[in-house]
Amino acid sequence: MQAYDFHPNDDILEKLLTSNIELAEKEKQGLKIIGSSAPN
């Protein structure tokens, strides 16, 4: 949850879908995709 800045009241499935769509678009554009990092 922290790695993706999700909060307990968030609709997790909706946020994951939105993130997936954004990453797919970046991938189509040839942009480098860097995964989230572990929280400190």
PyMOL Python script that loads the backbone (N, CA, C, O; Angstrom):
from pymol import cmd

cmd.read_pdbstr("""\
ATOM      1  N   MET A   1       0.826  -1.177   0.000  1.00  0.00           N
ATOM      2  CA  MET A   1       0.000   0.000   0.000  1.00  0.00           C
ATOM      3  C   MET A   1       0.879   1.251   0.000  1.00  0.00           C
ATOM      4  O   MET A   1       0.596   2.203  -0.727  1.00  0.00           O
ATOM      5  N   GLN A   2       1.932   1.257   0.802  1.00  0.00           N
ATOM      6  CA  GLN A   2       2.807   2.430   0.860  1.00  0.00           C
ATOM      7  C   GLN A   2       3.577   2.622  -0.443  1.00  0.00           C
ATOM      8  O   GLN A   2       3.767   3.753  -0.889  1.00  0.00           O
ATOM      9  N   ALA A   3       4.015   1.539  -1.048  1.00  0.00           N
ATOM     10  CA  ALA A   3       4.824   1.637  -2.267  1.00  0.00           C
ATOM     11  C   ALA A   3       4.059   2.325  -3.386  1.00  0.00           C
ATOM     12  O   ALA A   3       4.659   3.001  -4.221  1.00  0.00           O
ATOM     13  N   TYR A   4       2.752   2.161  -3.412  1.00  0.00           N
ATOM     14  CA  TYR A   4       1.933   2.761  -4.466  1.00  0.00           C
ATOM     15  C   TYR A   4       1.142   3.965  -3.968  1.00  0.00           C
ATOM     16  O   TYR A   4       0.319   4.512  -4.701  1.00  0.00           O
ATOM     17  N   ASP A   5       1.385   4.380  -2.730  1.00  0.00           N
ATOM     18  CA  ASP A   5       0.694   5.504  -2.114  1.00  0.00           C
ATOM     19  C   ASP A   5      -0.821   5.288  -2.097  1.00  0.00           C
ATOM     20  O   ASP A   5      -1.594   6.216  -2.336  1.00  0.00           O
ATOM     21  N   PHE A   6      -1.230   4.052  -1.811  1.00  0.00           N
ATOM     22  CA  PHE A   6      -2.643   3.734  -1.672  1.00  0.00           C
ATOM     23  C   PHE A   6      -3.035   3.968  -0.216  1.00  0.00           C
ATOM     24  O   PHE A   6      -2.217   3.840   0.695  1.00  0.00           O
ATOM     25  N   HIS A   7      -4.294   4.308  -0.022  1.00  0.00           N
ATOM     26  CA  HIS A   7      -4.812   4.567   1.317  1.00  0.00           C
ATOM     27  C   HIS A   7      -5.922   3.557   1.623  1.00  0.00           C
ATOM     28  O   HIS A   7      -6.528   3.007   0.703  1.00  0.00           O
ATOM     29  N   PRO A   8      -6.190   3.314   2.895  1.00  0.00           N
ATOM     30  CA  PRO A   8      -7.182   2.287   3.258  1.00  0.00           C
ATOM     31  C   PRO A   8      -8.559   2.484   2.628  1.00  0.00           C
ATOM     32  O   PRO A   8      -9.252   1.505   2.350  1.00  0.00           O
ATOM     33  N   ASN A   9      -8.960   3.712   2.403  1.00  0.00           N
ATOM     34  CA  ASN A   9     -10.290   3.959   1.843  1.00  0.00           C
ATOM     35  C   ASN A   9     -10.311   3.965   0.320  1.00  0.00           C
ATOM     36  O   ASN A   9     -11.375   4.122  -0.278  1.00  0.00           O
ATOM     37  N   ASP A  10      -9.153   3.797  -0.319  1.00  0.00           N
ATOM     38  CA  ASP A  10      -9.091   3.797  -1.784  1.00  0.00           C
ATOM     39  C   ASP A  10      -9.740   2.545  -2.360  1.00  0.00           C
ATOM     40  O   ASP A  10      -9.744   1.484  -1.735  1.00  0.00           O
ATOM     41  N   ASP A  11     -10.282   2.687  -3.548  1.00  0.00           N
ATOM     42  CA  ASP A  11     -10.764   1.533  -4.309  1.00  0.00           C
ATOM     43  C   ASP A  11      -9.522   0.954  -5.004  1.00  0.00           C
ATOM     44  O   ASP A  11      -9.117   1.424  -6.067  1.00  0.00           O
ATOM     45  N   ILE A  12      -8.939  -0.058  -4.395  1.00  0.00           N
ATOM     46  CA  ILE A  12      -7.657  -0.605  -4.840  1.00  0.00           C
ATOM     47  C   ILE A  12      -7.736  -1.121  -6.280  1.00  0.00           C
ATOM     48  O   ILE A  12      -6.824  -0.875  -7.069  1.00  0.00           O
ATOM     49  N   LEU A  13      -8.795  -1.822  -6.625  1.00  0.00           N
ATOM     50  CA  LEU A  13      -8.918  -2.354  -7.985  1.00  0.00           C
ATOM     51  C   LEU A  13      -8.978  -1.232  -9.021  1.00  0.00           C
ATOM     52  O   LEU A  13      -8.379  -1.344 -10.091  1.00  0.00           O
ATOM     53  N   GLU A  14      -9.684  -0.169  -8.714  1.00  0.00           N
ATOM     54  CA  GLU A  14      -9.768   0.964  -9.633  1.00  0.00           C
ATOM     55  C   GLU A  14      -8.399   1.626  -9.803  1.00  0.00           C
ATOM     56  O   GLU A  14      -8.005   1.972 -10.916  1.00  0.00           O
ATOM     57  N   LYS A  15      -7.685   1.798  -8.703  1.00  0.00           N
ATOM     58  CA  LYS A  15      -6.358   2.428  -8.774  1.00  0.00           C
ATOM     59  C   LYS A  15      -5.379   1.552  -9.548  1.00  0.00           C
ATOM     60  O   LYS A  15      -4.568   2.066 -10.318  1.00  0.00           O
ATOM     61  N   LEU A  16      -5.444   0.234  -9.353  1.00  0.00           N
ATOM     62  CA  LEU A  16      -4.560  -0.672 -10.086  1.00  0.00           C
ATOM     63  C   LEU A  16      -4.870  -0.652 -11.580  1.00  0.00           C
ATOM     64  O   LEU A  16      -3.955  -0.664 -12.404  1.00  0.00           O
ATOM     65  N   LEU A  17      -6.146  -0.622 -11.931  1.00  0.00           N
ATOM     66  CA  LEU A  17      -6.540  -0.560 -13.335  1.00  0.00           C
ATOM     67  C   LEU A  17      -6.046   0.737 -13.973  1.00  0.00           C
ATOM     68  O   LEU A  17      -5.491   0.716 -15.071  1.00  0.00           O
ATOM     69  N   THR A  18      -6.243   1.849 -13.298  1.00  0.00           N
ATOM     70  CA  THR A  18      -5.788   3.141 -13.810  1.00  0.00           C
ATOM     71  C   THR A  18      -4.274   3.136 -14.006  1.00  0.00           C
ATOM     72  O   THR A  18      -3.769   3.598 -15.029  1.00  0.00           O
ATOM     73  N   SER A  19      -3.573   2.618 -13.034  1.00  0.00           N
ATOM     74  CA  SER A  19      -2.112   2.541 -13.120  1.00  0.00           C
ATOM     75  C   SER A  19      -1.680   1.657 -14.294  1.00  0.00           C
ATOM     76  O   SER A  19      -0.748   1.995 -15.024  1.00  0.00           O
ATOM     77  N   ASN A  20      -2.356   0.541 -14.464  1.00  0.00           N
ATOM     78  CA  ASN A  20      -2.037  -0.390 -15.540  1.00  0.00           C
ATOM     79  C   ASN A  20      -2.241   0.274 -16.901  1.00  0.00           C
ATOM     80  O   ASN A  20      -1.410   0.124 -17.797  1.00  0.00           O
ATOM     81  N   ILE A  21      -3.337   1.002 -17.057  1.00  0.00           N
ATOM     82  CA  ILE A  21      -3.626   1.692 -18.316  1.00  0.00           C
ATOM     83  C   ILE A  21      -2.549   2.741 -18.603  1.00  0.00           C
ATOM     84  O   ILE A  21      -2.076   2.854 -19.734  1.00  0.00           O
ATOM     85  N   GLU A  22      -2.167   3.501 -17.586  1.00  0.00           N
ATOM     86  CA  GLU A  22      -1.130   4.527 -17.758  1.00  0.00           C
ATOM     87  C   GLU A  22       0.209   3.894 -18.146  1.00  0.00           C
ATOM     88  O   GLU A  22       0.900   4.393 -19.034  1.00  0.00           O
ATOM     89  N   LEU A  23       0.568   2.811 -17.488  1.00  0.00           N
ATOM     90  CA  LEU A  23       1.838   2.145 -17.797  1.00  0.00           C
ATOM     91  C   LEU A  23       1.823   1.533 -19.197  1.00  0.00           C
ATOM     92  O   LEU A  23       2.834   1.570 -19.898  1.00  0.00           O
ATOM     93  N   ALA A  24       0.695   0.976 -19.605  1.00  0.00           N
ATOM     94  CA  ALA A  24       0.582   0.407 -20.951  1.00  0.00           C
ATOM     95  C   ALA A  24       0.764   1.485 -21.998  1.00  0.00           C
ATOM     96  O   ALA A  24       1.404   1.248 -23.023  1.00  0.00           O
ATOM     97  N   GLU A  25       0.213   2.667 -21.761  1.00  0.00           N
ATOM     98  CA  GLU A  25       0.364   3.781 -22.707  1.00  0.00           C
ATOM     99  C   GLU A  25       1.819   4.232 -22.782  1.00  0.00           C
ATOM    100  O   GLU A  25       2.330   4.493 -23.871  1.00  0.00           O
ATOM    101  N   LYS A  26       2.480   4.323 -21.654  1.00  0.00           N
ATOM    102  CA  LYS A  26       3.900   4.699 -21.637  1.00  0.00           C
ATOM    103  C   LYS A  26       4.740   3.658 -22.384  1.00  0.00           C
ATOM    104  O   LYS A  26       5.664   4.003 -23.121  1.00  0.00           O
ATOM    105  N   GLU A  27       4.408   2.387 -22.184  1.00  0.00           N
ATOM    106  CA  GLU A  27       5.130   1.312 -22.856  1.00  0.00           C
ATOM    107  C   GLU A  27       4.964   1.426 -24.374  1.00  0.00           C
ATOM    108  O   GLU A  27       5.925   1.233 -25.119  1.00  0.00           O
ATOM    109  N   LYS A  28       3.749   1.737 -24.832  1.00  0.00           N
ATOM    110  CA  LYS A  28       3.499   1.920 -26.262  1.00  0.00           C
ATOM    111  C   LYS A  28       4.331   3.060 -26.831  1.00  0.00           C
ATOM    112  O   LYS A  28       4.746   3.015 -27.989  1.00  0.00           O
ATOM    113  N   GLN A  29       4.573   4.086 -26.011  1.00  0.00           N
ATOM    114  CA  GLN A  29       5.343   5.249 -26.441  1.00  0.00           C
ATOM    115  C   GLN A  29       6.847   4.993 -26.370  1.00  0.00           C
ATOM    116  O   GLN A  29       7.644   5.840 -26.773  1.00  0.00           O
ATOM    117  N   GLY A  30       7.229   3.830 -25.861  1.00  0.00           N
ATOM    118  CA  GLY A  30       8.638   3.479 -25.765  1.00  0.00           C
ATOM    119  C   GLY A  30       9.331   4.089 -24.560  1.00  0.00           C
ATOM    120  O   GLY A  30      10.561   4.104 -24.494  1.00  0.00           O
ATOM    121  N   LEU A  31       8.560   4.591 -23.606  1.00  0.00           N
ATOM    122  CA  LEU A  31       9.148   5.194 -22.417  1.00  0.00           C
ATOM    123  C   LEU A  31       9.595   4.113 -21.440  1.00  0.00           C
ATOM    124  O   LEU A  31       8.996   3.041 -21.364  1.00  0.00           O
ATOM    125  N   LYS A  32      10.649   4.410 -20.700  1.00  0.00           N
ATOM    126  CA  LYS A  32      11.151   3.477 -19.705  1.00  0.00           C
ATOM    127  C   LYS A  32      10.212   3.460 -18.511  1.00  0.00           C
ATOM    128  O   LYS A  32       9.818   4.512 -18.007  1.00  0.00           O
ATOM    129  N   ILE A  33       9.859   2.273 -18.063  1.00  0.00           N
ATOM    130  CA  ILE A  33       8.964   2.116 -16.928  1.00  0.00           C
ATOM    131  C   ILE A  33       9.786   1.620 -15.739  1.00  0.00           C
ATOM    132  O   ILE A  33      10.480   0.606 -15.821  1.00  0.00           O
ATOM    133  N   ILE A  34       9.691   2.350 -14.648  1.00  0.00           N
ATOM    134  CA  ILE A  34      10.417   1.992 -13.426  1.00  0.00           C
ATOM    135  C   ILE A  34       9.394   1.653 -12.364  1.00  0.00           C
ATOM    136  O   ILE A  34       8.487   2.441 -12.098  1.00  0.00           O
ATOM    137  N   GLY A  35       9.532   0.486 -11.754  1.00  0.00           N
ATOM    138  CA  GLY A  35       8.585   0.055 -10.727  1.00  0.00           C
ATOM    139  C   GLY A  35       8.696   0.871  -9.461  1.00  0.00           C
ATOM    140  O   GLY A  35       9.649   1.626  -9.265  1.00  0.00           O
ATOM    141  N   SER A  36       7.716   0.708  -8.617  1.00  0.00           N
ATOM    142  CA  SER A  36       7.730   1.430  -7.337  1.00  0.00           C
ATOM    143  C   SER A  36       8.850   0.870  -6.461  1.00  0.00           C
ATOM    144  O   SER A  36       9.340  -0.238  -6.680  1.00  0.00           O
ATOM    145  N   SER A  37       9.234   1.653  -5.479  1.00  0.00           N
ATOM    146  CA  SER A  37      10.287   1.193  -4.571  1.00  0.00           C
ATOM    147  C   SER A  37       9.663   0.884  -3.225  1.00  0.00           C
ATOM    148  O   SER A  37       8.573   1.350  -2.895  1.00  0.00           O
ATOM    149  N   ALA A  38      10.383   0.089  -2.464  1.00  0.00           N
ATOM    150  CA  ALA A  38       9.908  -0.273  -1.134  1.00  0.00           C
ATOM    151  C   ALA A  38       9.958   0.956  -0.231  1.00  0.00           C
ATOM    152  O   ALA A  38      10.876   1.769  -0.339  1.00  0.00           O
ATOM    153  N   PRO A  39       8.983   1.094   0.649  1.00  0.00           N
ATOM    154  CA  PRO A  39       8.992   2.234   1.586  1.00  0.00           C
ATOM    155  C   PRO A  39      10.186   2.151   2.514  1.00  0.00           C
ATOM    156  O   PRO A  39      10.693   1.066   2.799  1.00  0.00           O
ATOM    157  N   ASN A  40      10.621   3.282   2.974  1.00  0.00           N
ATOM    158  CA  ASN A  40      11.779   3.331   3.904  1.00  0.00           C
ATOM    159  C   ASN A  40      11.412   2.821   5.257  1.00  0.00           C
ATOM    160  O   ASN A  40      12.254   2.791   6.155  1.00  0.00           O
TER     161      ASN A  40
END
""", "prot")
cmd.dss("prot")
cmd.show_as("cartoon", "prot")
cmd.util.cbc("prot")
cmd.orient("prot")
